[in-house]
Structure formats: C-alpha cells, structure tokens
C-alpha cells in the first residue's frame, strides 16, 4: 500500500510516497481503508519540523475518514463496511483531559492518516453522519471537534450570545457554523473582503476587515453596543490576543486554539482580572465529545466547508496552499 512519509528530513520537499505492507488486525484492532485526509496547521508545522522532532520516517496528518475493511477478534464497536473517522487522541475516550489521554495523537508521534490502509484500535474510531462525504467527514476529528469543544463545551453559547471568530480557516468556519446552529450571533474577521462575503453567506452577522480596521477589538465592542463579545475563538496567538482581550465582555471567555501569528503574547494582567475573563486552552477533544458533535451535525444536516480537494499525488501543493493562507474552510487530500 502507498503512504506519504516525512523521510530523512523535515520540510515539504522532504515528503515522499513510500510502499508499506498492508496491515492485518489483531485482537481488538481494525483496518480502515482511508479515503480522505484534511489539513490542519499542526500538520503543516509537523511537516516543517516546527512541532517537535519525531522519529522518522513518519506518516503525518491527523484528520481523516475511511471505511472499516476488516476487524480482529473481539471487536464489537464497529464492523466491516462502517464509515468512520480515526480519533486524534487515540486514548482519550471520555471524561476530562489528562496527560495520559493526550499521550497518543495521530500524525506525530503516532503515524497519521496519509496511508491507504490504517491499523487502529477499535476504540480509536467513531462513526460519522451518513449525509457527509468522505472528504467532508475528514474535517471532523480535529478542526470540527476543536470548534465544537470551544462553542458547546468549554464556553457554551446560545441565543443572545455573540461569538467572534478570527479568520476563515477550518476551525473558525466550523465555530461560525456551530455557533449559528446554536442560536448565537457571530462576528467574523478577515483581511479579505471576498472571504468576509463568503462568511456572511454562511450566516455571519457582522464582518470586520482587520487590515482596514486594525483596532478590531474596539470595533467588536461597538457592534455589541459597548458590551463586548461573550466568546472569542482565538487562533492568532501573539498577533491577536491583545485585541481579543479588548473585544471580550466582562466575564467573557477566550478559547485559545491556535498560534498562527506567533507563540508568545504579552498579557495585561490587570485587564484579565479586571474583566474577570475566562481563558481556555483547547486541543481537540474526546471520543465522547466527537460523538456528541456528530449527533448534532446529523440533526442539523450541517455540511463542513471544503475549499479544495487535491489528489493523493499532489499533497505538496495542498501543503503550500495552507502555507500561503489562501484557503477558506478546509483543504482536503483524497486517498
């Protein structure tokens, strides 16, 4: 079978297609024929060697979907023919996050989803809604679940609340969709008026171009009548945290899920305690949370936003598109 590997050196140019033996499931294991994978920023920085030095060769990428093709002895959760997503954290099944739960993520250090057939624990997958294609379902385990945890679990929003989402990448667009489905209003930010128009078509109530309005935190407060937003989905890190704090209402929440703009940010501590802000760091979620998200996606018949689908052999081009920030929603690779 074919896989994509980071072989002898990190970097997009270090990626190679390789041949590996097809796996056979043992007791409690399954083999999934992978059909699609989607890109996350973590995947890009893993390929670039910026997410830690994992033993090579490594099959990268954490988000994917496929079909169960064989099961080992004792497996009852799934059967051959079931369409499933591998979980990012293979051992976080339920309950609060722990160090042990986060110990085995796919795509580094464990081999990821860019392989034609994947050996997994039967406990490490979940079924996804039947109305989704493989390409759409491949966006759920990381990007979808991170956004779900932000707006439905850590800082749940509903009617009367306002959510600010930064940019138009995968997590932000999912957060927009989920927040709207739960009845909240959404402020979308981007440096592109074209992307803002697409966000409006998805239901965004207010739009801010942060290039023409660099003080967008104050603008968000203005749009909420001076109150501030209930939740900021923070993906920028160093370049955006100060504005996020400004945008948030007293007693509001900032869910930190990304570092697109850098890894450090000065914080004005008096504003944090003066506003009584809640700051949550989030990295994906559990199988139980995935199943809850999937049930709601099924109920709403929500469709993930897939920007482009690249053939398996054109993986480097998909990575370069993410590197350039030229996408809206998710970039997907067919397998």
MARDREN-686473 format. One line per 10 residues: for each residue x, y, z of C-alpha. Coordinates in steps of 0.5 Angstrom, whole numbers, plus 500, padded with zeros to 3 digits. Layout:
X,Y,Z ~ ...
REM end
This chain:
500,500,500 ~ 502,507,499 ~ 503,512,504 ~ 506,519,505 ~ 512,520,509 ~ 517,525,512 ~ 523,521,511 ~ 530,523,512 ~ 529,531,513 ~ 523,535,515
520,540,510 ~ 515,540,505 ~ 521,538,500 ~ 522,532,505 ~ 516,529,504 ~ 516,522,500 ~ 511,517,497 ~ 513,510,500 ~ 511,503,500 ~ 509,499,506
506,492,508 ~ 498,492,509 ~ 496,491,516 ~ 493,485,519 ~ 488,487,525 ~ 490,483,532 ~ 485,482,538 ~ 481,489,539 ~ 484,492,532 ~ 481,494,526
484,496,519 ~ 481,502,516 ~ 481,504,508 ~ 483,511,509 ~ 479,515,503 ~ 481,523,505 ~ 485,527,510 ~ 484,534,511 ~ 490,539,513 ~ 491,543,520
496,548,522 ~ 499,543,526 ~ 500,538,520 ~ 504,544,517 ~ 509,545,522 ~ 510,538,524 ~ 512,537,516 ~ 516,543,517 ~ 519,540,524 ~ 517,546,528
512,542,532 ~ 518,537,535 ~ 523,532,533 ~ 519,526,532 ~ 523,519,530 ~ 523,519,522 ~ 520,516,518 ~ 513,519,520 ~ 507,519,516 ~ 504,526,518
497,529,518 ~ 491,528,524 ~ 485,529,521 ~ 482,523,516 ~ 476,519,514 ~ 475,512,511 ~ 472,505,511 ~ 473,499,516 ~ 475,493,512 ~ 477,488,517
476,487,524 ~ 480,483,529 ~ 478,478,535 ~ 473,481,540 ~ 471,487,536 ~ 464,489,537 ~ 464,497,537 ~ 465,497,529 ~ 464,492,523 ~ 467,492,516
463,497,512 ~ 462,502,517 ~ 465,509,515 ~ 469,512,521 ~ 474,518,523 ~ 480,516,527 ~ 481,520,533 ~ 486,525,534 ~ 488,523,541 ~ 487,515,541
487,514,548 ~ 482,520,550 ~ 475,517,550 ~ 471,520,555 ~ 472,525,562 ~ 476,531,563 ~ 483,532,559 ~ 489,528,563 ~ 496,528,561 ~ 495,520,559
489,522,555 ~ 494,526,551 ~ 499,521,550 ~ 498,518,543 ~ 496,523,538 ~ 496,521,531 ~ 501,525,526 ~ 506,525,531 ~ 509,521,535 ~ 504,516,532
503,515,525 ~ 498,519,522 ~ 492,518,516 ~ 496,519,510 ~ 496,512,508 ~ 492,507,504 ~ 490,503,510 ~ 491,504,517 ~ 491,500,523 ~ 488,502,529
485,500,536 ~ 477,499,535 ~ 476,504,541 ~ 480,509,537 ~ 475,511,532 ~ 468,514,531 ~ 462,514,526 ~ 460,520,523 ~ 454,523,520 ~ 451,519,514
450,525,510 ~ 457,527,509 ~ 462,525,504 ~ 469,522,506 ~ 472,529,504 ~ 467,533,509 ~ 468,528,514 ~ 475,528,514 ~ 475,535,517 ~ 471,533,524
476,530,528 ~ 481,536,529 ~ 478,542,526 ~ 471,540,528 ~ 472,538,535 ~ 476,543,537 ~ 471,548,535 ~ 465,544,538 ~ 469,544,544 ~ 470,552,544
463,554,543 ~ 459,548,546 ~ 463,545,552 ~ 468,550,555 ~ 464,556,553 ~ 458,554,551 ~ 454,560,547 ~ 447,560,545 ~ 441,565,544 ~ 443,572,546
451,571,546 ~ 456,574,541 ~ 462,570,538 ~ 468,573,535 ~ 472,568,530 ~ 478,570,527 ~ 480,569,520 ~ 477,564,516 ~ 481,557,517 ~ 478,551,518
477,552,526 ~ 474,559,525 ~ 469,557,520 ~ 467,551,524 ~ 466,555,530 ~ 462,560,526 ~ 457,554,523 ~ 456,551,530 ~ 455,558,534 ~ 450,560,529
446,553,529 ~ 446,554,537 ~ 443,561,536 ~ 449,566,537 ~ 451,572,533 ~ 457,571,530 ~ 463,577,528 ~ 468,574,523 ~ 474,578,522 ~ 479,577,516
484,581,512 ~ 480,579,505 ~ 473,583,504 ~ 472,577,499 ~ 473,572,505 ~ 468,576,509 ~ 463,576,504 ~ 463,568,504 ~ 463,568,512 ~ 457,573,511
454,567,506 ~ 455,562,512 ~ 451,567,517 ~ 456,571,520 ~ 452,577,523 ~ 458,582,523 ~ 464,583,519 ~ 471,586,521 ~ 477,587,516 ~ 482,587,521
487,590,516 ~ 483,596,515 ~ 481,596,522 ~ 487,594,526 ~ 483,596,533 ~ 478,591,531 ~ 477,589,539 ~ 474,596,540 ~ 470,595,534 ~ 467,589,536
465,592,543 ~ 462,598,539 ~ 458,592,535 ~ 455,589,541 ~ 453,596,544 ~ 459,597,548 ~ 458,591,552 ~ 464,586,549 ~ 463,579,546 ~ 461,573,550
467,569,547 ~ 473,570,542 ~ 475,564,539 ~ 483,566,539 ~ 487,563,533 ~ 492,568,532 ~ 496,568,539 ~ 502,573,539 ~ 499,578,534 ~ 492,578,536
491,576,544 ~ 491,584,546 ~ 485,585,541 ~ 482,579,544 ~ 482,581,551 ~ 479,588,549 ~ 474,585,545 ~ 471,581,550 ~ 466,583,555 ~ 467,583,563
466,576,565 ~ 467,573,558 ~ 471,568,555 ~ 477,567,550 ~ 478,560,548 ~ 486,559,545 ~ 486,554,540 ~ 492,557,535 ~ 498,560,534 ~ 498,563,527
501,569,529 ~ 507,567,534 ~ 508,563,540 ~ 508,569,545 ~ 504,575,547 ~ 504,580,553 ~ 498,580,557 ~ 496,586,561 ~ 494,582,568 ~ 490,588,571
485,587,565 ~ 485,580,566 ~ 483,580,573 ~ 479,587,572 ~ 475,584,567 ~ 474,577,570 ~ 476,574,564 ~ 476,566,563 ~ 482,564,558 ~ 481,557,556
487,553,552 ~ 484,547,548 ~ 487,542,544 ~ 482,538,540 ~ 477,533,545 ~ 475,526,547 ~ 471,521,543 ~ 465,522,547 ~ 465,530,545 ~ 466,527,538
460,523,538 ~ 456,529,541 ~ 458,533,536 ~ 457,528,530 ~ 450,527,533 ~ 448,535,533 ~ 452,535,526 ~ 447,530,524 ~ 441,533,527 ~ 442,540,523
445,537,517 ~ 451,541,517 ~ 456,541,512 ~ 463,542,513 ~ 466,548,508 ~ 471,544,504 ~ 475,549,500 ~ 479,545,495 ~ 481,537,494 ~ 488,535,492
489,528,489 ~ 494,524,493 ~ 500,525,489 ~ 499,533,490 ~ 500,533,497 ~ 506,538,497 ~ 501,543,493 ~ 496,542,499 ~ 501,544,504 ~ 504,550,500
496,553,500 ~ 496,552,507 ~ 503,555,508 ~ 500,561,504 ~ 494,562,508 ~ 490,562,501 ~ 484,558,503 ~ 477,559,506 ~ 475,553,511 ~ 479,546,510
484,544,505 ~ 483,536,503 ~ 487,531,500 ~ 484,525,497 ~ 487,518,499
REM end
